[in-house]
Amino acid sequence: MKRWYGKLLGFIAGVLLMRTNPLLGAMLGLLIGHAFDADWFRSPRENPYRVLGLTEEANDAEVDLAYRRLISQYHPDRLNGVAEELRKQAEVKAREINAAYDRIKTLRRK
């Protein structure tokens, strides 16, 4: 578990805000804190690893493999002869994949 401070802050805030029933407040605070620690409230576009179906612990080889697999599946040039709408959806998905891959490479260079 990487992040833990959301649970701690949620616990403290829950106890302080629900003084009439601190146990219930603590449980609700822990739940909300866990949700923040697990990035439940973050959109998938903010986490480039989710777009590629990976976690942040993935090494460079796994990132490259996932990128190649997904881009070969969704590349618009491979969809010759299909409906224009499906081709546009593939273009959008390919842009998301490329952006996520570029973002991961930028983050790993730092």
JOMOHU-V651495 format. One record per residue. N is the residue number from 0. RES is the residue in one small letter. PHI is phi in degrees with one decimal (999 if undefined). NEAR is the number of other ideal C-beta (glycine too) atoms within 12 Angstrom. D_CENTER is the distance of its C-alpha to the mean C-alpha in Angstrom with 2 decimals. Layout:
((N | RES | PHI | NEAR | D_CENTER) (N | RES | PHI | NEAR | D_CENTER))
//
This chain:
((0 | m | 999 | 9 | 15.79) (1 | k | -83.0 | 11 | 14.73) (2 | r | -106.1 | 17 | 14.88) (3 | w | -132.9 | 16 | 17.78) (4 | y | -69.4 | 16 | 19.07) (5 | g | -64.5 | 26 | 17.34) (6 | k | -64.3 | 25 | 19.33) (7 | l | -63.1 | 20 | 22.44) (8 | l | -65.3 | 22 | 22.34) (9 | g | -64.4 | 28 | 21.65) (10 | f | -60.3 | 28 | 24.55) (11 | i | -64.2 | 20 | 26.88) (12 | a | -64.1 | 24 | 26.11) (13 | g | -63.3 | 27 | 26.56) (14 | v | -65.1 | 23 | 29.88) (15 | l | -70.8 | 15 | 31.13) (16 | l | -79.1 | 19 | 30.28) (17 | m | -113.1 | 19 | 31.67) (18 | r | -68.0 | 13 | 34.89) (19 | t | -71.8 | 10 | 36.71) (20 | n | -139.5 | 14 | 34.47) (21 | p | -66.1 | 18 | 32.57) (22 | l | -66.9 | 15 | 31.45) (23 | l | -63.6 | 17 | 29.66) (24 | g | -61.7 | 23 | 28.18) (25 | a | -64.3 | 25 | 26.99) (26 | m | -66.2 | 19 | 25.33) (27 | l | -65.0 | 22 | 23.58) (28 | g | -63.3 | 28 | 22.55) (29 | l | -63.1 | 25 | 21.15) (30 | l | -64.0 | 21 | 19.12) (31 | i | -66.9 | 25 | 17.71) (32 | g | -63.3 | 28 | 17.20) (33 | h | -63.2 | 25 | 15.31) (34 | a | -61.5 | 18 | 12.98) (35 | f | -69.3 | 22 | 12.34) (36 | d | -64.3 | 23 | 12.13) (37 | a | -89.4 | 19 | 9.55) (38 | d | 60.8 | 19 | 7.31) (39 | w | -68.5 | 16 | 8.60) (40 | f | -94.6 | 15 | 9.71) (41 | r | -96.0 | 15 | 6.95) (42 | s | -76.6 | 12 | 6.48) (43 | p | -60.5 | 17 | 4.16) (44 | r | -70.8 | 16 | 6.65) (45 | e | -75.6 | 14 | 6.22) (46 | n | -111.0 | 23 | 3.70) (47 | p | -66.8 | 31 | 6.26) (48 | y | -67.7 | 26 | 6.00) (49 | r | -67.0 | 23 | 4.14) (50 | v | -62.4 | 30 | 6.95) (51 | l | -86.7 | 34 | 9.32) (52 | g | 76.3 | 20 | 8.68) (53 | l | -122.3 | 26 | 8.86) (54 | t | -109.3 | 18 | 8.34) (55 | e | -69.3 | 18 | 9.44) (56 | e | -82.6 | 10 | 12.88) (57 | a | -65.7 | 20 | 13.43) (58 | n | -84.6 | 14 | 16.55) (59 | d | -62.4 | 17 | 17.57) (60 | a | -64.8 | 11 | 19.36) (61 | e | -66.9 | 19 | 16.47) (62 | v | -64.1 | 30 | 14.37) (63 | d | -62.4 | 19 | 17.53) (64 | l | -64.7 | 18 | 18.24) (65 | a | -64.5 | 27 | 14.97) (66 | y | -62.0 | 33 | 15.41) (67 | r | -61.8 | 18 | 19.04) (68 | r | -63.0 | 18 | 18.57) (69 | l | -71.6 | 25 | 16.25) (70 | i | -70.6 | 28 | 18.30) (71 | s | -70.6 | 17 | 21.47) (72 | q | -77.8 | 18 | 20.41) (73 | y | -108.2 | 28 | 19.43) (74 | h | -66.7 | 21 | 21.81) (75 | p | -64.9 | 23 | 24.14) (76 | d | -68.8 | 14 | 27.24) (77 | r | -81.8 | 16 | 27.02) (78 | l | -105.0 | 21 | 27.35) (79 | n | -72.1 | 12 | 30.97) (80 | g | 85.9 | 9 | 32.97) (81 | v | -101.3 | 15 | 30.29) (82 | a | -61.6 | 11 | 30.06) (83 | e | -61.9 | 13 | 29.12) (84 | e | -65.0 | 11 | 26.42) (85 | l | -65.2 | 17 | 24.62) (86 | r | -65.6 | 20 | 25.05) (87 | k | -66.6 | 16 | 23.49) (88 | q | -63.1 | 17 | 20.43) (89 | a | -65.6 | 26 | 20.21) (90 | e | -64.1 | 22 | 20.63) (91 | v | -63.9 | 18 | 17.74) (92 | k | -64.1 | 23 | 15.42) (93 | a | -64.2 | 26 | 17.01) (94 | r | -63.4 | 21 | 16.45) (95 | e | -62.4 | 26 | 12.67) (96 | i | -64.4 | 33 | 12.84) (97 | n | -62.7 | 24 | 15.30) (98 | a | -64.9 | 22 | 13.52) (99 | a | -64.9 | 31 | 10.38) (100 | y | -63.4 | 29 | 13.08) (101 | d | -62.4 | 20 | 15.12) (102 | r | -64.8 | 24 | 12.57) (103 | i | -63.3 | 30 | 12.01) (104 | k | -62.4 | 18 | 15.80) (105 | t | -65.4 | 12 | 16.46) (106 | l | -64.6 | 16 | 14.49) (107 | r | -78.5 | 17 | 16.35) (108 | r | -73.4 | 9 | 19.62) (109 | k | -72.9 | 7 | 19.65))
//
